[in-house]
Amino acid sequence: MVFLEVEIGGLRYSNPSMLASGILGVSEGLLRRVLEAGAGAVVTKSVTLKPRAGNPTPCFVELEVGYVNSLGIPNPGYREFLQEIKDLHEKEKIIISLAGSSVEDFEVMARAVEESGFPVVELNFSCPHAKNLGLEILKRHQILFEAIKVIKETTRLKVWVKLGLSDNLLEIARGIEKAGADAIVAINTIRCLLIDIYARKPCLSSIYGGLSGKAIHPIATRCVYDLYKVVDIPIIGVGGIESWREAVEFILAGATAFQIGSGIAKEGLDIFKKVIDGLARYLKDNGFSSVYDIVGLAHK
Ligand SMILES: Cc1cc2nc3c(=O)[nH]c(=O)nc-3n(C[C@H](O)[C@H](O)[C@H](O)COP(=O)(O)O)c2cc1C
């Protein structure tokens, strides 16, 4: 018998697999389908204070090693989105991803999330291709730390913070933990550029995009491994999971849970069941009885 249950910020999840933000998490029906497919939790598409149309096409390219997108966080705004998903049961399994430009943006949206009965927010400070959001905001760390403090002081929400690849990742992570965050999610897509050699110009309308999928898994694993050395709050690994093996790698590197995004495009929603079953088998075959037996084991 192996136990797959994990606890993050005092909330329990039946297994450590989660849907990553921006992939399918745009409607009540899709979120429900991912939970039915076996995910322990689902993260919604990031929403913003005001509706956003996103970037014009072309904004998505498939590569052999993953995907490049520059969607630019298209969403109907937090109010309409919360209305769309208000009837979902099992609200404790639904994590609302918020992207904002100021402490006030996050404060207003977080209050509405709490009023709608959802207990967890994931703050997206890592989108590499949205103007005035994500990575651009992260350059001003103070907004991030203040946003965490304000949400923790004014609501009972659990706060997860999603980070991207940056030179000062570990310094920011320490600040996030000090500010009171309940978990760190790492990583978002990695800023990149594709050039159309015949048009002789960048492929994407917004020039830069974010790389996801298989190619970023070893980089994400490195981030999780390094984060584990500097913070005590749970880490949730994201990037390039296509099978249970990458999920096990994340956990051995120090993650308590993991999220799956691009892998769904290849494997379909069955990926959740395959990864969970594979993880359970790995634990059993190697004489472990719980996910916690192997969290960070690669450091020993
Ligand atoms: C099409 C697409 C849209 C995404 N939208 C969001 C988003 O709205 N918010 C966010 O935090 N991350 C977003 N991401 C990043 C993913 O959540 C994830 O961090 C990244 O894709 C790496 O995981 P993967 O390799 O499993 O896809 C998006 C990724 C893709 C491919």
The ligand as an SDF file (V2000), in Angstrom:
LIG
                    3D

 31 33  0  0  0  0  0  0  0  0999 V2000
   -0.3910   27.6970  -24.1130 C   0  0  0  0  0  0  0  0  0  0  0  0
    0.1450   27.9600  -22.7410 C   0  0  0  0  0  0  0  0  0  0  0  0
   -0.4900   28.8900  -21.9110 C   0  0  0  0  0  0  0  0  0  0  0  0
   -0.0140   29.1350  -20.6170 C   0  0  0  0  0  0  0  0  0  0  0  0
   -0.6560   30.0500  -19.8260 N   0  0  0  0  0  0  0  0  0  0  0  0
   -0.2250   30.2490  -18.5420 C   0  0  0  0  0  0  0  0  0  0  0  0
   -0.9340   31.1250  -17.6670 C   0  0  0  0  0  0  0  0  0  0  0  0
   -1.9740   31.6990  -18.0060 O   0  0  0  0  0  0  0  0  0  0  0  0
   -0.4340   31.2960  -16.4170 N   0  0  0  0  0  0  0  0  0  0  0  0
    0.6900   30.6490  -15.9550 C   0  0  0  0  0  0  0  0  0  0  0  0
    1.0790   30.8380  -14.7990 O   0  0  0  0  0  0  0  0  0  0  0  0
    1.3690   29.7960  -16.7730 N   0  0  0  0  0  0  0  0  0  0  0  0
    0.9310   29.5910  -18.0320 C   0  0  0  0  0  0  0  0  0  0  0  0
    1.6040   28.7120  -18.8510 N   0  0  0  0  0  0  0  0  0  0  0  0
    2.8090   28.0160  -18.3270 C   0  0  0  0  0  0  0  0  0  0  0  0
    2.4780   26.6060  -17.8070 C   0  0  0  0  0  0  0  0  0  0  0  0
    1.5930   26.6660  -16.7080 O   0  0  0  0  0  0  0  0  0  0  0  0
    3.7540   25.8710  -17.3760 C   0  0  0  0  0  0  0  0  0  0  0  0
    4.3990   26.5850  -16.3440 O   0  0  0  0  0  0  0  0  0  0  0  0
    4.7480   25.7150  -18.5240 C   0  0  0  0  0  0  0  0  0  0  0  0
    4.0730   25.4450  -19.7320 O   0  0  0  0  0  0  0  0  0  0  0  0
    5.7550   24.5840  -18.2620 C   0  0  0  0  0  0  0  0  0  0  0  0
    5.0970   23.3550  -18.0520 O   0  0  0  0  0  0  0  0  0  0  0  0
    4.8910   22.2660  -19.2420 P   0  0  0  0  0  0  0  0  0  0  0  0
    6.2160   22.0450  -19.8680 O   0  0  0  0  0  0  0  0  0  0  0  0
    4.3290   21.0620  -18.5290 O   0  0  0  0  0  0  0  0  0  0  0  0
    3.9120   22.8800  -20.2020 O   0  0  0  0  0  0  0  0  0  0  0  0
    1.1420   28.4570  -20.1430 C   0  0  0  0  0  0  0  0  0  0  0  0
    1.7810   27.5200  -20.9840 C   0  0  0  0  0  0  0  0  0  0  0  0
    1.2970   27.2640  -22.2530 C   0  0  0  0  0  0  0  0  0  0  0  0
    2.0050   26.2480  -23.1230 C   0  0  0  0  0  0  0  0  0  0  0  0
  1  2  1  0
  2  3  1  0
  2 30  2  0
  3  4  2  0
  4  5  1  0
  4 28  1  0
  5  6  2  0
  6  7  1  0
  6 13  1  0
  7  8  2  0
  7  9  1  0
  9 10  1  0
 10 11  2  0
 10 12  1  0
 12 13  2  0
 13 14  1  0
 14 15  1  0
 14 28  1  0
 15 16  1  0
 16 17  1  0
 16 18  1  0
 18 19  1  0
 18 20  1  0
 20 21  1  0
 20 22  1  0
 22 23  1  0
 23 24  1  0
 24 25  2  0
 24 26  1  0
 24 27  1  0
 28 29  2  0
 29 30  1  0
 30 31  1  0
M  END
$$$$
